[in-house]
Each structure stands twice: as structure tokens, then as C-alpha cells.
Amino acid sequence: MNGPAINHNPNERLIVLLLGLLAAVHVFVFSATFPFFNPVDEPFHVDLVVRYSHGDIPRTFGPPCDDAMPLLAIFGTTEYLWTPESQPGGHYATPPWKLPMSEVQARLLGREIIWQTTKNPEASQPPLYYAVAGLWWRFWQQLGFVDGPLLYMAKFLNVFVIAGLVWLGWLAARKVFPENLFIRVAVAALIALMPQTTFYAVSNDVFSPLTFGLTFILLLDFWGAEKLSPRLAIALGLALAATFLTKISNLPLLVVAGIFIALKSFKLVRDKNSRPATLPLALLILCTGLPIAAWMTWCKVNFGDFTGSAMKIQILGWTDQPPAKWLHHPIFSVSGFWYFIERNFSTFWQGEFLWRHRPLAIPAVDLIYVVLTLAVLGFMLAVLLRRPSSFDAPQRTAAWFSFACIAAAFAFFALLSVKFDFQGCFYPSRALPFFVSGRLMLGMLIPFLVLFAGGLDRLTKKFPNRVKFLGLFLLLAFMLASEITTDWKIFPNEYNWFHL
């Protein structure tokens, strides 16, 4: 990569610190703006956070717990999924906490009855996020927070997550491109202002980029190490385990990481360095395998299979399609394939909230994100294939690993799309049988952005740094302006933090 050698720039850490603060403010404001409960399973994630705060790890797919039930009944708005015309009187109900209990008691009782008959399909999800968020919930509860303010404290955990992600993204970019200030700052800045709505919600998805981002950095150290150290092996093993214990949808990323580790092990054997690496590799396997095996055993005992997915699929009403029908799936048509790619990339950047039963997105903005992503990544791939010598060996390794992560994530969700008949499920459905939830791919965020920023740098290599930074500033301004434009209608919502 071109660019001056600026490893010791005294202002860079300050820039990253300021970007971390900007990210924290960004996530705080939009987290406070969005009311509860968004339709991307937020009620179920809140239920699990409350359960874990009491040390109650679910053993079955039951209804929300008693402590969560009143919160779900009182503090949720119907505006995510319903239009005004569908509401009694043609308008949305006033928040219950603003009315006398005598006026809302019957309505709240009706909501609780509905929740009592609803099974939480997220109950078998791995425990890492819920354990941390449960401790966070308990901390603010001990400080006297209750009801709505306590709910928002659960969201505001993401403020610290995003600040950590900015720092982690910068560390990853510095490791891959130590000579290029533009790429390092671009990765941190893109994380800071990324309009991904998952970061404004109570959701285990927010930990995926954190755990796999750390895994990415440690894997690069692992690959480049001439002599493996036990400390590095332990750290990498725990990071891999944490990635699995965050979200089942991180499995394709772990498969790529496993292949990466196997290739390194083969390289050690080929170079006759396997004997000194025996202990570190054993520690790596142990630190990765034990936590994963413990959770899979828990799922097998309590949910009937090693991931807890079989019963969840049954609750959702999905059934397996015979392989003979897979090739008839619309993903194998031009329009279906484009829909799959476009929706996954657009929701990867911006999320998938609905508002008044319509996607909370501007189609033109979606298209800009998708075209820009495909153009930049395509250009980066072309350079890697045609002029690999323009990157040094560690950069090529990081780039190919990142591309493998993207390919594995898309292949995994394509497989899930063709494998199931979704019956009467709302999403995915028989009408649109696609997994198009970019948030489920957020584990690859840091490798993705390292590639993306590297591609931007290559596209603008003939321009001086000040022009590159001007272009980055314009991109960031577009991201923030389009997000505010999209979400502006939600700021005055009576159910959000500002109206409690």
C-alpha cells in the first residue's frame, strides 16, 4: 500500500480516542431515540438478560420470566409492526406510564396474557452476551434504576461496546497496514459512524464483531509467529471460544479460522517445527474446545441437540426441504441472487428494523451502500489476483482470510435459505425464502472494514492523503446525514428515552 511511514505519529492515538468518543455519543443518541421493543427479537433478548441477571440459565423454550413480563407489557410500542390505521381509533396508544392505571390496566393485562403464551425462541442461544449484560443489568438495578430507565441502561452497554470496537478496528488495521495512516483511521471512523441499528438494541449480535475482531488480530499473530507461544495459544483459544459462545451464526467464521489454524499447523510440520509447537497447539485446542464442549453438552441435555437449534426450528414451524428441491430455489435466478446479495449487504451496513410495517431504510441509500461495497471489494480482489506483489505477505494473508470470512458467511446463509421450507413464518417466508439479515454477519465487521478501507486506499492511490481524507469525510458525512434523514421521524416518539 502506498502512503508515508507514520508508525510514530503522536496525534494518531488522540484521533482514535476522539473517534471512540464520537462512536459512543453516536450510539447513545440513537439508542435513546429508538423505543422498545424492535421486531428483531429484542423482547426475547431482554427476557434473557433479566433471567441471566438472576443467574437463571434457561433450560427450555418457555415464556418470558415474571420479572420481564411487566416490562414487555408496559414499555413496548406497536409502531414497529403496525400502521396507524390498524390501531384503535386510528392512532397509537399513549404510553401507559403517562396514564392512570385504571385506564390501562385491562390493556396491560391483555398484553401479559399474550406474552404468557409466547415461547422465547432465543433461549438456547450461547450465554456470553447475556451473562455480561445480566451483570450490567444487576449493577444498575443495585444503583436504584427500575422499569424504563433500567431497560435503557441495558441498551447503553452498547456505548462501551462500540468504543471498544473502534479501538479494536484500529489495532487490526495497524497490524495489517502499519505504514498507512489513511486505512487505520478509515477503519476506526467507519465503525464510529456505521448506521447499523443492531448497536441501538438489546441484542447478542453486538458482541460478535468484538469477539471475532479480537480473534482476527490474534490469528494474524498466530500465522506470523515463527515460534508459537503458550500465551498466544491460550488467548487465541479463548477468543475462538468466546466467538462461539456469543452467537451460533458465527459458525462459518469459526470454520474459516479452523482452516487457517490447520494450514499453519501443516506449515509447522512441513518446516519441521512441530515439536516446539506441540504444547501451544494443545493449549489452543483445550482453551477452544472445553468452553464450547461445555455449552454444547448443556444444550444437548436441556434442548435435545448440541446447538439447541432443532427445537427452535420446530417452534418457528420450519421444515427441511429434500435436496432435490434446493436447485429450484429462487436464489439460483439472477433476480433472486441479486436480492440475496443486495439485502444482506444493505442490512449489514444499516440494519433491518421495520417502522410502521415498512423497512426503515431509503432504497437509494441502500443501493449506494451495496454498489460501493461491491465496487471496492471487487477492486481489492482484482488487485490481489493481478498484482499480489503490491502487498506484502502478511497483508495478503489478512486479505485472503477476510475474503474467506465474507464468502463463508454468504455461503452459510445461502445454504440455510435453500435448506428449509419456511411454512407460514413471517421472516424468512415462502414468498421470500432468503436469509437476508446482515446483522448475523457482524462478526466479520473488522476483517470486512480492513478490506474495505484497503480497497478505498487502492482506488485513490494516485491522490495525496489530504484528498483521500476529504473523500473519507464526505463518505462519513453521507452516512450520518442519511441515517438522520431515515430515522428523523422516530426522534419525537413518545416511547423513547427522552419521554420517559
C-alpha positions as CSV (number, residue, x, y, z in Angstrom):
1,M,0.0,0.0,0.0
2,N,1.2,3.5,-0.7
3,G,1.4,6.1,2.0
4,P,4.1,7.5,4.2
5,A,5.6,5.6,7.1
6,I,3.9,7.1,10.1
7,N,4.0,4.5,12.8
8,H,5.0,7.1,15.4
9,N,2.5,9.8,14.6
10,P,1.9,11.3,18.0
11,N,-1.6,12.5,17.1
12,E,-2.9,9.2,15.9
13,R,-3.9,7.8,19.2
14,L,-5.7,11.0,20.0
15,I,-7.6,10.8,16.8
16,V,-8.7,7.2,17.6
17,L,-9.6,8.3,21.1
18,L,-11.8,11.1,19.7
19,L,-13.4,8.6,17.2
20,G,-14.1,6.3,20.1
21,L,-15.9,9.2,21.9
22,L,-17.8,10.1,18.7
23,A,-18.9,6.5,18.4
24,A,-20.1,6.4,22.0
25,V,-22.1,9.6,21.5
26,H,-23.5,8.3,18.2
27,V,-24.7,5.0,19.7
28,F,-26.0,6.7,22.9
29,V,-28.2,9.2,20.9
30,F,-29.7,6.6,18.6
31,S,-30.1,4.0,21.3
32,A,-32.0,6.6,23.3
33,T,-34.1,7.5,20.2
34,F,-35.3,4.0,19.4
35,P,-38.2,2.9,21.6
36,F,-38.6,-0.6,22.9
37,F,-39.2,-3.3,21.5
38,N,-37.8,-3.5,18.0
39,P,-39.0,-6.6,16.0
40,V,-35.6,-8.1,15.6
41,D,-36.2,-10.3,18.7
42,E,-35.5,-7.6,21.2
43,P,-38.2,-8.7,23.7
44,F,-36.6,-12.1,23.8
45,H,-33.1,-10.7,24.3
46,V,-34.4,-8.5,27.1
47,D,-36.0,-11.6,28.8
48,L,-32.7,-13.5,28.7
49,V,-30.8,-10.5,30.1
50,V,-33.2,-10.3,33.0
51,R,-33.0,-14.1,33.5
52,Y,-29.2,-14.1,33.5
53,S,-29.2,-11.2,35.9
54,H,-30.7,-13.7,38.4
55,G,-28.4,-16.5,37.4
56,D,-31.2,-18.3,35.7
57,I,-29.9,-20.0,32.6
58,P,-32.9,-21.2,30.5
59,R,-33.4,-25.0,30.2
60,T,-36.4,-24.8,27.9
61,F,-38.2,-22.6,25.4
62,G,-40.7,-21.1,27.8
63,P,-42.5,-17.7,28.1
64,P,-40.7,-14.6,29.4
65,C,-39.9,-14.7,33.1
66,D,-42.1,-13.0,35.6
67,D,-39.7,-10.0,36.1
68,A,-39.5,-9.3,32.3
69,M,-43.3,-9.7,31.7
70,P,-44.3,-6.3,33.1
71,L,-41.6,-4.5,31.1
72,L,-42.7,-6.2,27.9
73,A,-46.3,-5.2,28.5
74,I,-45.7,-1.6,29.6
75,F,-42.7,-0.2,27.6
76,G,-43.2,-1.6,24.1
77,T,-44.6,0.5,21.3
78,T,-46.7,-1.0,18.5
79,E,-45.2,1.3,15.9
80,Y,-42.6,-1.1,14.6
81,L,-45.0,-3.6,13.2
82,W,-48.4,-1.8,12.9
83,T,-49.7,1.1,10.8
84,P,-51.8,3.9,12.4
85,E,-54.9,2.7,10.5
86,S,-54.6,-0.7,12.2
87,Q,-54.8,0.8,15.7
88,P,-57.9,1.5,17.8
89,G,-59.2,5.0,16.9
90,G,-56.7,5.2,14.0
91,H,-53.8,6.3,16.2
92,Y,-51.1,4.8,18.5
93,A,-51.9,4.4,22.2
94,T,-50.5,6.9,24.7
95,P,-47.6,5.3,26.7
96,P,-49.1,3.5,29.7
97,W,-46.9,5.3,32.3
98,K,-48.5,8.6,31.3
99,L,-52.0,7.5,32.1
100,P,-53.8,6.4,35.3
101,M,-53.5,2.7,36.0
102,S,-57.3,2.4,35.9
103,E,-57.3,3.4,32.2
104,V,-54.6,1.0,31.1
105,Q,-54.9,-2.0,33.4
106,A,-57.1,-4.0,31.0
107,R,-54.7,-3.3,28.1
108,L,-51.6,-4.3,30.1
109,L,-53.3,-7.5,31.3
110,G,-54.2,-8.4,27.7
111,R,-50.5,-7.9,26.7
112,E,-49.3,-10.1,29.5
113,I,-51.6,-12.9,28.6
114,I,-50.3,-12.8,25.1
115,W,-46.7,-13.0,26.3
116,Q,-47.5,-15.8,28.6
117,T,-48.4,-17.9,25.6
118,T,-45.3,-17.0,23.7
119,K,-42.2,-19.1,23.8
120,N,-38.8,-17.4,23.7
121,P,-37.0,-18.9,20.6
122,E,-33.7,-17.4,21.7
123,A,-33.5,-19.4,24.9
124,S,-30.8,-21.8,23.5
125,Q,-28.5,-19.0,22.3
126,P,-25.0,-19.1,23.8
127,P,-24.6,-17.3,27.1
128,L,-21.7,-14.9,26.8
129,Y,-23.6,-11.7,25.9
130,Y,-26.4,-12.4,28.3
131,A,-24.1,-13.2,31.2
132,V,-22.3,-9.8,30.7
133,A,-25.5,-7.9,30.1
134,G,-27.1,-9.6,33.1
135,L,-24.2,-8.4,35.3
136,W,-24.6,-4.9,33.8
137,W,-28.4,-5.0,34.5
138,R,-27.8,-6.1,38.1
139,F,-25.3,-3.3,38.6
140,W,-27.7,-0.5,37.5
141,Q,-30.5,-2.2,39.4
142,Q,-28.4,-2.0,42.6
143,L,-28.0,1.7,41.9
144,G,-31.8,2.1,42.0
145,F,-32.7,2.0,38.3
146,V,-36.0,0.4,37.6
147,D,-38.5,0.0,34.8
148,G,-38.0,2.1,31.7
149,P,-34.7,3.7,32.7
150,L,-33.3,0.3,33.6
151,L,-34.3,-1.0,30.2
152,Y,-32.4,1.8,28.5
153,M,-29.3,1.0,30.7
154,A,-29.3,-2.4,29.1
155,K,-29.1,-0.7,25.7
156,F,-26.4,1.7,26.8
157,L,-24.0,-1.2,27.3
158,N,-23.5,-0.9,23.6
159,V,-21.9,2.6,24.1
160,F,-18.9,0.8,25.6
161,V,-19.0,-2.0,23.0
162,I,-18.8,0.4,20.1
163,A,-16.0,2.4,21.7
164,G,-14.1,-0.9,22.2
165,L,-14.8,-1.8,18.6
166,V,-13.3,1.5,17.3
167,W,-10.1,0.7,19.2
168,L,-10.0,-2.9,18.1
169,G,-10.6,-2.0,14.5
170,W,-7.7,0.5,14.6
171,L,-5.4,-2.2,16.1
172,A,-6.4,-4.6,13.4
173,A,-5.7,-2.1,10.6
174,R,-2.4,-1.1,12.2
175,K,-1.3,-4.7,12.3
176,V,-2.2,-5.2,8.6
177,F,-1.2,-1.8,7.3
178,P,1.3,-0.4,9.7
179,E,2.6,2.1,7.1
180,N,-0.8,3.6,6.1
181,L,-2.5,6.2,8.3
182,F,-5.5,6.5,5.9
183,I,-6.5,2.9,6.3
184,R,-6.1,2.8,10.0
185,V,-8.1,6.0,10.6
186,A,-10.7,4.9,8.0
187,V,-11.5,1.6,9.7
188,A,-11.9,3.3,13.1
189,A,-14.0,6.1,11.6
190,L,-16.3,3.8,9.6
191,I,-17.0,1.8,12.8
192,A,-17.7,5.0,14.7
193,L,-20.4,6.2,12.3
194,M,-21.7,2.9,10.9
195,P,-25.6,3.2,10.9
196,Q,-26.1,-0.4,12.0
197,T,-29.3,-0.4,14.1
198,T,-28.3,-3.5,16.0
199,F,-26.0,-1.3,18.0
200,Y,-29.1,0.6,19.2
201,A,-30.8,-2.5,20.6
202,V,-30.5,-5.1,23.3
203,S,-29.1,-8.0,21.2
204,N,-26.4,-10.6,21.4
205,D,-25.4,-9.6,17.9
206,V,-23.4,-6.6,19.3
207,F,-20.7,-8.9,20.8
208,S,-19.9,-10.8,17.6
209,P,-17.7,-8.1,16.0
210,L,-15.9,-7.7,19.3
211,T,-15.1,-11.4,19.9
212,F,-14.2,-12.2,16.3
213,G,-12.4,-8.9,15.8
214,L,-10.1,-10.0,18.7
215,T,-9.8,-13.5,17.1
216,F,-8.8,-11.9,13.8
217,I,-5.9,-10.0,15.4
218,L,-4.7,-13.0,17.3
219,L,-5.0,-15.2,14.2
220,L,-2.7,-12.8,12.3
221,D,-0.2,-13.0,15.2
222,F,-0.6,-16.8,15.2
223,W,0.1,-17.1,11.5
224,G,3.1,-14.8,11.6
225,A,4.7,-16.3,14.6
226,E,7.9,-18.3,13.9
227,K,7.7,-19.9,17.3
228,L,4.2,-20.3,18.9
229,S,4.0,-19.1,22.5
230,P,1.6,-20.7,25.1
231,R,0.3,-17.3,26.0
232,L,-0.7,-16.6,22.4
233,A,-2.3,-20.0,22.0
234,I,-4.3,-19.6,25.2
235,A,-5.5,-16.1,24.2
236,L,-6.5,-17.3,20.7
237,G,-8.3,-20.3,22.0
238,L,-10.3,-18.2,24.5
239,A,-11.1,-15.7,21.7
240,L,-12.4,-18.5,19.5
241,A,-14.5,-20.0,22.3
242,A,-15.9,-16.5,23.1
243,T,-16.9,-16.1,19.4
244,F,-18.8,-19.4,19.5
245,L,-20.3,-18.5,22.9
246,T,-21.6,-15.2,21.5
247,K,-23.8,-16.3,18.6
248,I,-24.4,-19.6,16.7
249,S,-24.4,-17.6,13.4
250,N,-20.6,-17.1,13.9
251,L,-20.0,-20.8,13.0
252,P,-18.9,-20.0,9.4
253,L,-16.3,-17.6,10.7
254,L,-15.0,-20.2,13.1
255,V,-14.8,-22.8,10.2
256,V,-12.6,-20.3,8.3
257,A,-10.5,-19.8,11.4
258,G,-10.1,-23.5,11.9
259,I,-8.9,-24.0,8.3
260,F,-6.5,-21.1,8.9
261,I,-5.1,-22.8,12.1
262,A,-4.9,-26.2,10.3
263,L,-2.8,-24.6,7.4
264,K,-0.5,-23.0,10.0
265,S,-0.1,-26.4,11.7
266,F,0.7,-28.1,8.4
267,K,3.3,-25.4,7.7
268,L,4.9,-26.1,11.0
269,V,5.1,-29.8,10.3
270,R,6.5,-29.1,6.8
271,D,9.2,-26.8,8.2
272,K,10.0,-29.4,10.9
273,N,9.0,-27.0,13.7
274,S,6.1,-29.1,15.0
275,R,7.7,-30.4,18.2
276,P,8.1,-27.0,19.9
277,A,4.6,-26.1,18.8
278,T,3.0,-29.2,20.4
279,L,2.3,-27.6,23.8
280,P,0.9,-24.3,22.3
281,L,-1.3,-26.2,19.9
282,A,-2.6,-28.5,22.7
283,L,-3.4,-25.4,24.8
284,L,-5.1,-23.8,21.8
285,I,-7.3,-26.9,21.3
286,L,-8.0,-27.1,25.0
287,C,-9.0,-23.5,25.5
288,T,-11.2,-23.5,22.4
289,G,-12.7,-26.9,22.9
290,L,-13.6,-27.0,26.6
291,P,-15.9,-24.0,26.8
292,I,-17.6,-25.0,23.5
293,A,-18.0,-28.6,24.6
294,A,-19.4,-27.5,28.0
295,W,-22.1,-25.3,26.3
296,M,-22.9,-27.9,23.7
297,T,-23.4,-30.5,26.4
298,W,-25.7,-28.1,28.2
299,C,-27.8,-27.7,25.0
300,K,-27.9,-31.5,24.4
301,V,-29.1,-32.2,28.0
302,N,-31.6,-29.4,28.1
303,F,-32.7,-28.7,24.5
304,G,-32.2,-32.1,22.8
305,D,-29.3,-31.3,20.4
306,F,-25.8,-29.9,20.6
307,T,-26.8,-26.4,19.4
308,G,-30.3,-26.1,20.7
309,S,-31.5,-25.3,17.1
310,A,-33.7,-28.3,16.4
311,M,-36.4,-27.3,18.9
312,K,-36.2,-23.6,17.9
313,I,-36.7,-24.6,14.2
314,Q,-39.8,-26.6,15.4
315,I,-41.2,-23.6,17.3
316,L,-40.7,-21.4,14.2
317,G,-42.5,-24.0,12.1
318,W,-39.7,-24.6,9.6
319,T,-39.3,-28.0,7.9
320,D,-36.4,-29.5,5.9
321,Q,-36.7,-29.5,2.2
322,P,-35.4,-32.5,0.3
323,P,-32.1,-31.7,-1.5
324,A,-33.8,-32.4,-4.8
325,K,-35.8,-29.1,-4.3
326,W,-32.8,-27.0,-3.4
327,L,-31.9,-26.2,-7.0
328,H,-35.4,-24.8,-7.6
329,H,-34.8,-22.1,-5.0
330,P,-35.1,-18.5,-6.4
331,I,-31.6,-17.8,-5.2
332,F,-30.4,-19.5,-8.4
333,S,-32.1,-17.0,-10.6
334,V,-30.5,-13.6,-11.4
335,S,-33.1,-11.6,-9.6
336,G,-33.1,-13.9,-6.6
337,F,-29.3,-13.9,-6.3
338,W,-29.2,-10.1,-6.6
339,Y,-31.9,-9.8,-3.9
340,F,-29.8,-12.1,-1.6
341,I,-26.6,-10.1,-2.1
342,E,-28.2,-6.7,-2.0
343,R,-30.3,-7.2,1.1
344,N,-27.5,-8.8,3.0
345,F,-25.0,-6.1,2.3
346,S,-27.6,-3.3,2.8
347,T,-28.7,-4.7,6.2
348,F,-25.1,-5.3,7.1
349,W,-24.4,-1.6,6.9
350,Q,-27.8,-0.3,8.2
351,G,-29.7,-3.0,10.0
352,E,-33.2,-4.3,9.4
353,F,-35.6,-2.5,11.6
354,L,-39.2,-2.0,10.4
355,W,-41.2,1.1,11.2
356,R,-44.9,1.1,10.8
357,H,-44.6,-2.2,9.0
358,R,-42.1,-0.8,6.4
359,P,-38.3,-1.2,6.2
360,L,-36.6,1.6,8.0
361,A,-34.4,2.4,5.0
362,I,-34.2,4.6,1.9
363,P,-33.9,2.4,-1.2
364,A,-31.5,4.8,-2.9
365,V,-29.2,4.8,0.2
366,D,-29.3,1.0,0.3
367,L,-28.3,0.9,-3.4
368,I,-25.4,3.3,-2.7
369,Y,-24.0,1.1,0.1
370,V,-24.3,-2.1,-2.0
371,V,-22.8,-0.7,-5.2
372,L,-19.9,1.0,-3.2
373,T,-19.3,-2.2,-1.3
374,L,-19.2,-4.4,-4.4
375,A,-17.1,-1.9,-6.3
376,V,-14.5,-1.5,-3.5
377,L,-14.3,-5.2,-2.6
378,G,-14.2,-6.2,-6.3
379,F,-11.3,-3.8,-7.0
380,M,-9.4,-5.1,-4.0
381,L,-9.9,-8.7,-5.1
382,A,-8.7,-7.8,-8.7
383,V,-5.6,-6.2,-7.3
384,L,-4.9,-9.2,-5.1
385,L,-5.2,-11.5,-8.1
386,R,-3.4,-9.5,-10.7
387,R,-0.8,-7.6,-8.7
388,P,-0.2,-9.6,-5.5
389,S,3.3,-8.2,-5.1
390,S,1.8,-4.8,-4.3
391,F,1.0,-6.3,-0.9
392,D,3.5,-7.8,1.5
393,A,2.9,-11.4,2.7
394,P,1.1,-10.5,6.0
395,Q,-1.2,-8.2,4.1
396,R,-2.0,-10.9,1.5
397,T,-2.7,-13.3,4.3
398,A,-5.1,-10.9,6.1
399,A,-6.8,-10.0,2.8
400,W,-7.4,-13.6,1.8
401,F,-8.6,-14.5,5.3
402,S,-11.0,-11.6,5.2
403,F,-12.4,-12.6,1.8
404,A,-12.8,-16.1,3.0
405,C,-14.8,-14.9,6.0
406,I,-17.2,-12.9,3.7
407,A,-17.6,-15.9,1.3
408,A,-18.2,-18.3,4.2
409,A,-20.9,-16.1,5.8
410,F,-22.7,-15.7,2.5
411,A,-22.4,-19.4,1.7
412,F,-23.8,-20.3,5.1
413,F,-26.9,-18.1,4.8
414,A,-27.4,-19.3,1.2
415,L,-27.4,-22.9,2.5
416,L,-30.0,-22.0,5.2
417,S,-32.1,-20.3,2.6
418,V,-32.4,-23.3,0.4
419,K,-32.5,-25.9,3.1
420,F,-35.8,-25.0,4.8
421,D,-39.4,-24.7,3.8
422,F,-40.4,-21.7,6.0
423,Q,-44.1,-22.5,6.0
424,G,-46.1,-19.7,7.5
425,C,-43.1,-17.9,9.1
426,F,-43.1,-14.1,8.8
427,Y,-39.4,-14.0,8.0
428,P,-38.0,-15.8,6.2
429,S,-41.1,-16.7,4.4
430,R,-42.3,-18.9,1.5
431,A,-42.8,-15.7,-0.6
432,L,-39.2,-14.5,0.2
433,P,-37.3,-17.6,1.3
434,F,-34.0,-15.8,1.9
435,F,-31.8,-15.2,5.0
436,V,-31.1,-11.5,4.5
437,S,-30.0,-10.3,7.9
438,G,-26.7,-8.6,7.7
439,R,-26.6,-8.3,11.5
440,L,-26.0,-12.0,11.6
441,M,-22.7,-11.4,9.7
442,L,-21.5,-8.7,12.0
443,G,-18.8,-11.0,13.3
444,M,-16.8,-10.3,10.2
445,L,-17.1,-6.5,10.7
446,I,-13.4,-5.7,11.4
447,P,-12.0,-8.0,8.7
448,F,-14.5,-6.6,6.3
449,L,-13.7,-3.0,7.0
450,V,-10.0,-3.6,6.8
451,L,-10.6,-4.9,3.3
452,F,-13.0,-2.1,2.5
453,A,-10.6,0.6,3.7
454,G,-7.7,-1.1,1.9
455,G,-9.8,-1.0,-1.3
456,L,-10.6,2.7,-0.9
457,D,-6.9,3.4,-0.5
458,R,-6.1,1.4,-3.6
459,L,-8.8,3.2,-5.6
460,T,-7.4,6.6,-4.7
461,K,-3.7,5.7,-4.7
462,K,-2.9,8.4,-7.2
463,F,-4.3,11.1,-4.9
464,P,-2.5,12.8,-2.0
465,N,-3.5,11.9,1.6
466,R,-5.5,15.1,2.1
467,V,-7.7,14.2,-0.9
468,K,-8.2,10.7,0.5
469,F,-9.2,12.1,3.9
470,L,-11.6,14.5,2.2
471,G,-13.2,11.6,0.4
472,L,-13.5,9.7,3.7
473,F,-15.0,12.7,5.4
474,L,-17.6,13.0,2.6
475,L,-18.5,9.3,3.0
476,L,-18.9,9.7,6.7
477,A,-21.0,12.8,6.3
478,F,-23.2,10.9,3.9
479,M,-23.5,8.0,6.4
480,L,-24.6,10.3,9.2
481,A,-26.8,12.5,7.1
482,S,-28.7,9.6,5.5
483,E,-29.1,7.9,8.9
484,I,-30.6,11.1,10.5
485,T,-32.9,11.5,7.5
486,T,-34.0,7.9,7.7
487,D,-34.6,8.0,11.4
488,W,-35.8,11.6,11.9
489,K,-39.4,10.5,12.3
490,I,-38.5,8.5,15.4
491,F,-36.8,11.2,17.5
492,P,-40.1,12.6,18.8
493,N,-41.6,9.2,19.6
494,E,-43.4,9.2,23.0
495,Y,-42.0,5.8,23.9
496,N,-38.3,6.6,23.7
497,W,-35.7,7.6,26.4
498,F,-36.4,11.3,26.0
499,H,-40.0,10.9,27.0
500,L,-39.8,8.6,30.0
